[in-house]
Amino acid sequence: MRILWRVALALGLVLTVSAGAEARETVQFVSPYSPGTIVISQRAHRLYLVVGPDVAIAYPVGVPKRGKEWSGSARVSGKYVEPAWSPPAVVKHDHPELPDLIPGGSPHNPMGARALTLDRDEIAIHGTTAAMRRSVGTAASYGCIRMLNEDVVDLYDRVAVGTPVVMTP
């Protein structure tokens, strides 16, 4: 398998990690970041988990909408399975019809299957509801990073609390 990786990278090929519904893929990713770093490109609507020199796993993501963008560094501060969700004040202001709490595991919970909270105010990398899957690949959130549930489960299993996160324009 190691030889296959080297040949693919030398030829500039993209290898698919799985053939299921997941959209993640292993890609050539030249960056200054060390393995284990999460790099989010707002422009590309992609989250990259750096796994080796010039290699990353790329996942499609939904990014913050205009006016809610952020950039810079953060760290994963918590990991949660099917977390409950309370809408932040800004979301509640725009959507007063939302309940104060949506239990974990609810099909209406926008956090989805997993959440990685960041050490920034009310920001997380999380899954999404079945109804909101189409928002992955767009700019639609209030600051969070949305992933397909199957992809956030994969990422959750690969990273730890303390993992560095970098958001780029």
Secondary structure, DSSP 8 states (H G I E B T S, - for coil): -HHHHHHHHHHT--EES-SSS---EEEE---S--TT-EEEETTTTEEEEEEETTEEEEEE-BEE-TTS---EEEEEEEEEES--B---HHHHHH-TTS-S-B-TT-TT-TTTTEEEEESSTT-EEE---GGGGGGTTSEEESS-EE--HHHHHHHHHH--TT-EEEEE-
